Amino acid sequence: MFVLIVGGGKIGSHLATLLLEEGHIIRVIDPRPDVLTKLHRELPAEMIHPGDGTDPARLEQSGIRKAHVLAAVTGDDDTNLVVTTLARFEYSVPRIIARVNNPRNAWLFTPEMGVDVALNQADLIAKMIAEEMSLGDMMTLLKLRKGEVEIVEEKIAETAAANGKAIKDIQWPEGCTLAAVIRKGEVITPRGDTVLHAYDEVLAVVRTAQREALAALLGRS
């Protein structure tokens, strides 16, 4: 997959490194000499394109017409919106992801502005903190389908409603599927007659709307 990244700062460079390790074709655009110097220490030279990501000529020279995904991750929301608008309406890039720096600007990052996925760092961090405060020990390992579904991990508490019960006898939240039970380092395939015990670690796929209900079953009552 060909991925064009506009913004070579900490987020852009880390994203480029991760995608490169996965075998994707990467191009990074950034105008800042100090950032470019750092990028040259981390990435192959042919992947680094100095210039302004809002300049159509620079985008074309960097291969935007071949891009499957564009990620606008600069530290300036106005720049990111200009890039996403160009990518969608001038070059028809199939998938466009944008970084939101100021939460007050989040309402602008819509499909009408060319954005498929808007990543609002402040909002994500705030929600994660709120979840940890309200849901005890449950940890989100991965979010899927734009945050509608999560893979979570929870250690069963001694006072949990699920402690000592067989899986088939527990009324699980709608849309919840157990993926694995880890007990004393051993991975157990969950079956109907598997009895859950305190301190078992449960991996589950659950709809975000049902996350709290699952936490109530497995966590401290």
N, C-alpha and C positions, 0 to 999 in steps of 0.2 A: 504494500500500500504506500502511496506517495502522500506524505504529510508536509504541508508548508506551515512553518511556525513564524509568526510575526511577533518579535520581542525576544531578545536573547538573554534576558536577565536570569535571576535564580530559577524562576519557574520555567521559562522557555528552555534554558540550558539543561535543566534536570529532565524535562519532558523529552527533549531531543535525545539525551543519553539513554533513557528507558526505551524509547521507540527504536533506537538504533540497535540496542541489544536484542530486541525482538525481531530484527531483520527487516524493518521498514526502511523505505527511502525517505530521507529527511533533508529539508532545506530550511535554514534559519535566516531571517532578515533582521538586521538591527543597524542603526546609524552611529552608535556611540563607539568611539575608538577604544576606550577602556574595556567595554563589554566585548568587543570584537577580539581584543588581545586575549581575554580570558577564554572565549570560545575556541580560539585556535589552539589552546592548550588541552581542550577537552574533546574536540571533534575534528574529523578530517576536513582539510581546507576547502574541498569542493562543496561541502555542505553549508558553508558560511557565505552569506551574501550581504555585503555592506550596503546600506541605503535606507531610504524611507519606505516603510511598508504601506503607506497611503499613496505612493506613486505608482500608477498603473504600469509605467515602463519598467520599474523595478520588480513589480509583481510578475510581469510577463517574463522578464529575464530569469527570474527564480523558478519558473515553471508552473505558474498557477493554473494554466490551461490543462495541465496533466494531473493536478492535485485531486486526490480523493477526499482529503480532509484539510481544512484550514483551521489553525488555532491562533486566535488573536489574544496574546497574553502580555501585552505591554502594561506599564504602570499608569497609563492614561486612558480613561474611558472614552473620551472623544476619538482618540486614535483607533481604539478597538472597534468602535462603531463604524467609522469610515471604512476600515479594512473589511469588516463583515458585510457591509452594504455593497462594496465593490465586488467582493468574492461571490456573493449570491446573485446580484442583478447584472453584473457586467461579465462575470466569468462562469456562472452557474456551477460553482463548486458544490458537490453533493452533500457534504457534511461540514457544518461550521460551528465552532466552539469558541466562546468568548469569555475572557476574564472580566469580572465586575470588581472594580477597586473600591468605589464609593457605594455603599448600600442604598443611598438615596437615588442612585441612577439605575437601580435594578429594573425599574419599570420600562426603561428604554430598550432593554436587551430582549427583543421580541422577534418572532419570525418576520414581522413587517420590516425589521431592520436587518434581516438576513441571518439572525441568530437561531440555531437549532437548540443549542444547550448553553445556558449562561451559568457560569460558576462564580457564585458570590461568596468569597472567602469569609468575610465577616459573618454572614448569615449561617454558613455551614458550621463554623466554629461555635457560634452562639447556640445553635441547635444541638450540636454534639454535647456541649456542656450541660444544657438543659436536660437532655436525655439521660446523661450520666447521673444528674442530681435526682431525677425522678424515678429512674428505673434500676437503681442499685448497681448490681454487678454485670448486667447484660452489656455485651460489647458488640457493636456492629462491625463485621469483618468486610462486608462488601455491599454496595447498593446497586441494584439492577433496575432496568426499565425506568430510567430518569427518577430514581428514588422511590418508586412505588413498591418495590420488593427489596428485602434485605436478607443477607445471610448473617445470622447472629450466633453468638456463643454465650452460654449462661452456665454457671456452676450452680447445681441444685443445693439450696439451703436446707438445713436440718428442719426448719419449720415450714418448708414449701408444701403446697397442696399436692404436688406430684411425688413427693418423697415416699417410697415404699409401695408405690402403685405400679401395676402393669400398664404399658403404653395403651393397650386396648381399652382399659378401664378409665382412661383420662379423657375428659371432654376438651379437646384441643380447639383453639380458635380457628374459625373458618379460614381456609387458605394457608394453613400452617403444615409444613412437612418436616419431619425429623430426618436429618441426613446421617448423623452418626452420634454415638455415645462414647465418650472417652472415660475409661475407669482405670485408675492407677497405671496410666500410660498405655493401656491396651485399647484398641479401637474396636467397638462393638457395633455390628450392624443392627439397627433398631428393628425389632419385630413386635408383633402384637403382644406376645407373652413376656417380652423383656421388662423386667422390673427395674425401675429407676431408684437410685439410692442417693442419699446426701453426699455431696462432693463429686458426683458424676458431672462431667462437662458435656453439655448437650449442644450440638450444632444443628441449627434449624434454618429452613427457608420460610420466611413469613412476610405477609403483606405489612407494609409500614403502619397501616391503620390498625393492625392487630398486634403490634409489637408490645404494647402495654399489657394486653390481656395475657400474652405468653409470659411476660416478665412476672406477672402476678402468680402464675401457675408454678414457675420454677424458682423464683426468688423468695426472699423473706416475706412471710405472710403478715 
